[in-house]
Amino acid sequence: MHKVNRSEIAQYLKNALESIKNDNYRIDLNIHRQKNINLYTDYIIDEQLSKKILLSLEVSDFTEKLDNDHVGREYEKLYVFEKKVKLVERFGSGEKLVPLYIKMRQRDDGLVIVISFHEEMYPQQHPFQTQRLSRRLKT
């Protein structure tokens, strides 16, 4: 995990969200990303809603910055976010608040690759959420 500051994440998000807004992104949905596929199986979610969720990411949703551990891609940095969203269960009793684990990277050509887009498996730490809340309490 890398130590980062708020302005670095804000700049990363500005660039990544601009690419997503311009449809210069993809969500990995292949046999190696079964958890991503499960999100679309378990909930009523489509490409339009997925994009809306990605575009709603904020600095306070950031959890960590990682090195890519795939051979040949160690130079890449991965950015992880957690976003709580209301989704409708496909085979359940209705709407549910779902914490999503979102891991992505942006290539040099601007393409954003969303590697992970699924229900989180364990609680995430939000380094900038505490700062935001404490600032709000002071005003």
C-alpha positions as CSV (number, residue, x, y, z in Angstrom):
1,M,0.0,0.0,0.0
2,H,1.2,3.5,-0.8
3,K,0.9,6.6,1.2
4,V,-1.1,9.2,-0.7
5,N,-2.6,12.6,-0.1
6,R,-6.0,14.0,-0.8
7,S,-4.9,16.1,-3.8
8,E,-3.3,13.1,-5.5
9,I,-6.5,11.1,-5.3
10,A,-8.6,14.2,-6.4
11,Q,-6.4,14.5,-9.5
12,Y,-6.5,10.8,-10.2
13,L,-10.3,10.9,-9.9
14,K,-10.6,14.0,-12.1
15,N,-8.7,12.3,-14.9
16,A,-10.4,8.9,-14.5
17,L,-13.9,10.2,-14.3
18,E,-13.4,12.3,-17.4
19,S,-12.4,9.2,-19.3
20,I,-15.4,7.3,-17.9
21,K,-17.7,10.2,-18.8
22,N,-16.4,10.0,-22.3
23,D,-17.0,6.2,-22.4
24,N,-13.3,5.5,-22.4
25,Y,-13.5,2.7,-19.9
26,R,-14.3,-0.9,-19.4
27,I,-15.4,-3.2,-16.5
28,D,-13.6,-6.5,-16.6
29,L,-16.3,-9.3,-16.9
30,N,-14.4,-12.4,-17.8
31,I,-13.9,-15.9,-16.3
32,H,-11.2,-14.5,-14.0
33,R,-13.6,-11.9,-12.6
34,Q,-16.5,-14.1,-11.3
35,K,-17.2,-11.7,-8.4
36,N,-17.8,-8.9,-11.0
37,I,-20.2,-11.1,-12.9
38,N,-22.0,-12.1,-9.7
39,L,-22.9,-8.5,-9.1
40,Y,-24.9,-8.4,-12.4
41,T,-26.4,-11.8,-11.5
42,D,-27.4,-11.0,-8.0
43,Y,-28.7,-7.4,-8.6
44,I,-30.6,-5.5,-11.2
45,I,-27.7,-3.5,-12.6
46,D,-26.8,-2.6,-16.2
47,E,-24.1,-0.7,-18.0
48,Q,-25.8,2.7,-17.5
49,L,-26.2,2.2,-13.7
50,S,-22.6,0.9,-13.5
51,K,-21.4,4.1,-15.2
52,K,-23.5,6.3,-12.9
53,I,-22.0,4.6,-9.9
54,L,-18.4,5.0,-11.2
55,L,-19.1,8.7,-12.0
56,S,-20.3,9.2,-8.4
57,L,-17.0,8.3,-6.9
58,E,-15.5,10.9,-4.5
59,V,-12.2,11.3,-2.8
60,S,-13.9,10.2,0.5
61,D,-14.6,6.8,-1.2
62,F,-10.9,6.1,-1.7
63,T,-9.5,3.2,0.4
64,E,-5.9,2.4,-0.9
65,K,-3.4,2.6,-3.7
66,L,-1.7,-0.7,-4.6
67,D,1.0,-2.0,-6.9
68,N,-0.2,-4.3,-9.5
69,D,1.0,-7.8,-8.6
70,H,0.7,-9.3,-12.1
71,V,4.0,-10.2,-13.7
72,G,5.0,-7.6,-16.3
73,R,2.6,-5.0,-14.8
74,E,4.4,-4.2,-11.5
75,Y,4.8,-0.6,-12.6
76,E,1.0,0.0,-12.7
77,K,-0.8,1.5,-9.7
78,L,-4.2,0.4,-8.8
79,Y,-6.7,2.6,-7.0
80,V,-9.3,1.1,-4.7
81,F,-12.6,2.7,-3.7
82,E,-15.6,1.6,-1.7
83,K,-19.0,3.0,-2.6
84,K,-22.2,2.2,-0.8
85,V,-25.2,2.1,-3.3
86,K,-28.8,1.0,-3.2
87,L,-29.4,-1.9,-5.6
88,V,-32.4,-4.0,-6.2
89,E,-31.9,-7.7,-5.5
90,R,-32.7,-9.8,-8.6
91,F,-34.1,-12.7,-6.6
92,G,-34.7,-11.0,-3.2
93,S,-37.2,-8.9,-1.4
94,G,-36.3,-5.5,-2.8
95,E,-33.7,-2.8,-2.4
96,K,-30.5,-3.3,-0.4
97,L,-27.6,-1.0,0.5
98,V,-24.6,-2.7,-1.0
99,P,-21.0,-1.7,-0.3
100,L,-19.1,-2.1,-3.6
101,Y,-15.4,-2.8,-3.9
102,I,-14.1,-0.9,-6.9
103,K,-10.5,-1.4,-8.1
104,M,-9.2,0.4,-11.2
105,R,-6.3,1.7,-13.1
106,Q,-5.9,4.3,-15.9
107,R,-3.6,3.5,-18.8
108,D,-1.3,6.0,-20.4
109,D,-3.7,6.3,-23.3
110,G,-6.5,7.3,-20.8
111,L,-8.5,4.1,-20.9
112,V,-9.8,3.3,-17.4
113,I,-9.9,-0.4,-16.6
114,V,-12.2,-1.4,-13.8
115,I,-10.6,-4.6,-12.5
116,S,-13.0,-5.2,-9.6
117,F,-16.6,-4.1,-9.4
118,H,-18.4,-6.3,-6.9
119,E,-19.7,-6.5,-3.3
120,E,-16.9,-5.9,-0.9
121,M,-15.7,-9.0,1.0
122,Y,-14.3,-7.2,4.1
123,P,-14.6,-3.7,5.6
124,Q,-12.4,-1.0,4.0
125,Q,-10.6,1.9,5.7
126,H,-11.2,5.3,4.3
127,P,-8.2,7.6,5.0
128,F,-10.0,10.8,3.8
129,Q,-13.4,10.1,5.2
130,T,-12.4,10.9,8.8
131,Q,-10.9,14.2,7.7
132,R,-14.1,15.1,5.9
133,L,-16.3,14.3,8.8
134,S,-14.1,16.1,11.4
135,R,-14.1,19.2,9.2
136,R,-17.9,19.1,8.9
137,L,-18.2,18.8,12.7
138,K,-16.1,22.0,13.2
139,T,-18.3,24.2,11.1
